[in-house]
């Protein structure tokens, strides 16, 4: 089964406060798990935790704004 992460992330944006995804917040990871389960992804918890790790890596690697 191919997972359409763009659609899943769009749905997550819709469900989180202010439409800003921040997977360092446990409640957003929980919403991601719910969305994955709704899409019949059997290992939703495992995938959500991997996505959370990737999210943190990307945040650390992204350039910081300078004032």
C-alpha positions in Angstrom: 0.0 0.0 0.0 1.3 3.4 -1.0 0.8 6.1 1.7 -0.1 9.6 0.3 1.7 11.7 2.9 0.8 15.0 1.2 -2.9 14.3 1.8 -2.2 13.1 5.3 -0.2 16.2 6.1 -3.0 18.4 4.6 -5.5 16.7 6.9 -3.2 17.2 9.9 -2.8 20.9 9.0 -6.6 21.2 9.0 -7.0 19.5 12.4 -4.2 21.3 14.4 -4.5 24.7 16.0 -3.6 27.5 13.6 -2.8 25.0 10.8 0.9 24.8 11.8 2.3 21.3 12.2 4.7 20.9 15.1 5.3 17.2 15.8 7.2 18.1 19.0 3.7 18.4 20.5 2.3 15.1 21.7 -1.3 16.1 20.8 -0.3 16.6 17.2 1.4 13.2 17.1 -1.8 11.7 18.5 -3.9 13.4 15.7 -1.4 12.1 13.2 -1.9 8.5 14.5 -5.7 9.0 14.3 -5.4 10.2 10.6 -3.2 7.2 9.8 -5.6 4.8 11.3 -8.5 6.4 9.4 -6.5 5.7 6.3 -6.2 2.0 7.3 -2.5 2.2 8.2 -1.9 -0.8 10.5 1.3 0.4 12.1 0.1 4.0 12.6 1.9 4.4 16.0 5.3 3.3 14.6 5.0 5.5 11.5 3.9 8.5 13.5 7.0 8.2 15.8 9.3 7.9 12.8 7.7 11.0 11.2 8.2 12.8 14.6 11.9 12.0 14.5 12.3 13.1 10.9 10.4 16.3 11.7 12.9 17.1 14.5 15.9 16.4 12.2 14.5 18.7 9.6 13.9 21.4 12.2 17.5 21.1 13.4 18.8 21.2 9.9 16.8 24.2 8.7 18.6 27.5 8.6 17.8 29.8 11.5 16.5 33.3 10.9 18.9 36.0 12.0 17.7 39.3 13.4 
